[in-house]
Amino acid sequence: MIRVAIIGQGYVGLTISIFASEHFEVVGFDSNQKIINQLSSGISHIEGVDSSLLATRIKNGRYRATANSSEIADCEVIVIAVPTPLTKDRKPDLSYIESACKTIGSNVTKPVLIINESTSFPGTLRNFIKPNIEKFSQRQIEHLYAISPERVDPGRSDFNQKNTPRLYAGLTQEATAKTREFYSKFCDNLVEVSLPEVAEAAKLFENTFRQVNIALVNEFAQIAHSLGLSVYETLDAANTKPYGFMKFTPSAGVGGHCIPVDPTYLAAVAEDHGAPATFIRRANEVNLEMSEYIVRRVATDNGGNLQGKSVLVVGVAYKPNVADVRETAAELVIEHLRNQGAVVSWHDEIVGNWRGESSAPLRGADIAVVVTKHDSVDEKKILACAPYVFDTTGKVSSPHGL
Ligand SMILES: NC(=O)c1ccc[n+]([C@@H]2O[C@H](COP(=O)([O-])OP(=O)(O)OC[C@H]3O[C@@H](n4cnc5c(N)ncnc54)[C@H](O)[C@@H]3O)[C@@H](O)[C@H]2O)c1
């Protein structure tokens, strides 16, 4: 049976490991020993990856989690699924990819198919991954290189690895063909593009499209409020047009590993090539500014001053029904509330613990600000937790909100 190594066992890597291990023998490599220990005992840390399925795959010998990089040596296919965040000065941070390249280069001694699923800017496969693997290899090996950017949306049940169309392209025709063969085992719809750079750029553009439209609707929410109109009713009215309109809804901002990050990768590569990215940069700013706008509205409604008021932020995950707090808008909302002198706690039982704080009970506050509404949280309890509730989600029928 073909052995596949998947480098990085997070949201993307573990999800793909579970789908791939139905057809292949999968080695899930992660540099975090704690994650490996948990996975090895059959416990999934990712929503949407069922622990009992993980345990079955381990029992059947189809999946093994390891932090020992030498175990990838005899795999025929290697998938890279490591983080691609931003540096402190908000530039693309390829250090995790570089370290994955080092793992591959220093352990793999025969030609294999290497597929990158991590999101990065066009040219990453050709000009960064290939040369870095070659740099770390002890001798020259002709690997096959391909890209297939991941589109998984954690927590989503209608679209998954099997039915989400998957873009792919290799640096050579052989790499393209082998990549198609690999994914065809567990993906129904494969879309070949002519160059890896097209797939890389398409992935960035998909999330930039979302970020720009979210920024537009966030700006529109402010315009609608200033005109005394309901943003939701206006959006529903616009959405009756059967063509040329796609409805996005306002929020406290964007979060997660993709939408706040990927457009910055696109802007960075655009500016490196002398092309403008002003629209993309501004969209990011509008989304970041939403938290300040919301806190200003809350303060205005509460006598213009939040000093000493107890404020409960309801939902701190970046989106409903997941525990993921990466780049969550709740962080900026809390920061602005604290800057105003509010005594802030938060309620999110799915997240549980975050930044050294624990989820507070859903009651007893002067003010509540709903940032994320998980399905499991009762709307009536939210409305009863404080005499003033400001809703940023459109899911809580409070008189105050976006
Ligand atoms: N999360 C999503 O919804 C999503 C969707 C599409 C694409 N992506 C992209 O996929 C990539 C991975 O994202 P993720 O959400 O799975 O990240 P994640 O943080 O959930 O998981 C990454 C894992 O990689 C491990 N890791 C880091 N460096 C490593 C190394 N050198 N060797 C081995 N393991 C290493 C970490 O310990 C972590 O467990 C990113 O480029 C991201 O932009 C993510």
The ligand as an SDF file (V2000), in Angstrom:
LIG
                    3D

 44 48  0  0  0  0  0  0  0  0999 V2000
   -7.7430   26.1750    8.8430 N   0  0  0  0  0  0  0  0  0  0  0  0
   -8.3450   26.3670    7.6950 C   0  0  0  0  0  0  0  0  0  0  0  0
   -9.5580   26.5010    7.6450 O   0  0  0  0  0  0  0  0  0  0  0  0
   -7.5820   26.3880    6.3940 C   0  0  0  0  0  0  0  0  0  0  0  0
   -8.3000   26.2840    5.2100 C   0  0  0  0  0  0  0  0  0  0  0  0
   -7.6140   26.3040    4.0190 C   0  0  0  0  0  0  0  0  0  0  0  0
   -6.2340   26.4450    4.0210 C   0  0  0  0  0  0  0  0  0  0  0  0
   -5.5480   26.5670    5.1940 N   0  0  0  0  0  0  0  0  0  0  0  0
   -4.1010   26.6930    5.1250 C   0  0  0  0  0  0  0  0  0  0  0  0
   -3.5150   25.4490    5.4660 O   0  0  0  0  0  0  0  0  0  0  0  0
   -2.2770   25.6400    6.1680 C   0  0  0  0  0  0  0  0  0  0  0  0
   -2.3250   24.9350    7.5170 C   0  0  0  0  0  0  0  0  0  0  0  0
   -3.3340   25.5560    8.2840 O   0  0  0  0  0  0  0  0  0  0  0  0
   -3.9950   24.8450    9.5410 P   0  0  0  0  0  0  0  0  0  0  0  0
   -5.2380   25.6140    9.8220 O   0  0  0  0  0  0  0  0  0  0  0  0
   -4.0750   23.3810    9.3410 O   0  0  0  0  0  0  0  0  0  0  0  0
   -2.9000   25.1620   10.6680 O   0  0  0  0  0  0  0  0  0  0  0  0
   -2.8530   24.5630   12.1480 P   0  0  0  0  0  0  0  0  0  0  0  0
   -2.1360   25.5590   12.9680 O   0  0  0  0  0  0  0  0  0  0  0  0
   -4.1830   24.0710   12.5740 O   0  0  0  0  0  0  0  0  0  0  0  0
   -1.9330   23.2670   11.9880 O   0  0  0  0  0  0  0  0  0  0  0  0
   -0.6220   23.3040   11.5910 C   0  0  0  0  0  0  0  0  0  0  0  0
    0.1370   22.1970   12.3020 C   0  0  0  0  0  0  0  0  0  0  0  0
    1.4490   22.1650   11.7670 O   0  0  0  0  0  0  0  0  0  0  0  0
    2.3510   21.9000   12.8130 C   0  0  0  0  0  0  0  0  0  0  0  0
    3.6610   22.3420   12.3710 N   0  0  0  0  0  0  0  0  0  0  0  0
    4.1470   23.5910   12.2670 C   0  0  0  0  0  0  0  0  0  0  0  0
    5.3750   23.5730   11.7260 N   0  0  0  0  0  0  0  0  0  0  0  0
    5.6630   22.2700   11.4960 C   0  0  0  0  0  0  0  0  0  0  0  0
    6.7620   21.6170   10.9380 C   0  0  0  0  0  0  0  0  0  0  0  0
    7.8130   22.2850   10.4890 N   0  0  0  0  0  0  0  0  0  0  0  0
    6.7480   20.2800   10.8670 N   0  0  0  0  0  0  0  0  0  0  0  0
    5.6810   19.5830   11.3020 C   0  0  0  0  0  0  0  0  0  0  0  0
    4.5930   20.1560   11.8280 N   0  0  0  0  0  0  0  0  0  0  0  0
    4.5810   21.4830   11.9130 C   0  0  0  0  0  0  0  0  0  0  0  0
    1.7860   22.6160   14.0120 C   0  0  0  0  0  0  0  0  0  0  0  0
    2.2590   22.0490   15.2160 O   0  0  0  0  0  0  0  0  0  0  0  0
    0.2900   22.4280   13.8020 C   0  0  0  0  0  0  0  0  0  0  0  0
   -0.2010   21.2800   14.4790 O   0  0  0  0  0  0  0  0  0  0  0  0
   -2.0890   27.1390    6.2410 C   0  0  0  0  0  0  0  0  0  0  0  0
   -1.3140   27.5630    5.1550 O   0  0  0  0  0  0  0  0  0  0  0  0
   -3.4980   27.6750    6.0880 C   0  0  0  0  0  0  0  0  0  0  0  0
   -3.5270   28.9830    5.5670 O   0  0  0  0  0  0  0  0  0  0  0  0
   -6.1980   26.5190    6.3740 C   0  0  0  0  0  0  0  0  0  0  0  0
  1  2  1  0
  2  3  2  0
  2  4  1  0
  4  5  1  0
  4 44  2  0
  5  6  2  0
  6  7  1  0
  7  8  2  0
  8  9  1  0
  8 44  1  0
  9 10  1  0
  9 42  1  0
 10 11  1  0
 11 12  1  0
 11 40  1  0
 12 13  1  0
 13 14  1  0
 14 15  2  0
 14 16  1  0
 14 17  1  0
 17 18  1  0
 18 19  2  0
 18 20  1  0
 18 21  1  0
 21 22  1  0
 22 23  1  0
 23 24  1  0
 23 38  1  0
 24 25  1  0
 25 26  1  0
 25 36  1  0
 26 27  1  0
 26 35  1  0
 27 28  2  0
 28 29  1  0
 29 30  1  0
 29 35  2  0
 30 31  1  0
 30 32  2  0
 32 33  1  0
 33 34  2  0
 34 35  1  0
 36 37  1  0
 36 38  1  0
 38 39  1  0
 40 41  1  0
 40 42  1  0
 42 43  1  0
M  CHG  2   8   1  16  -1
M  END
$$$$
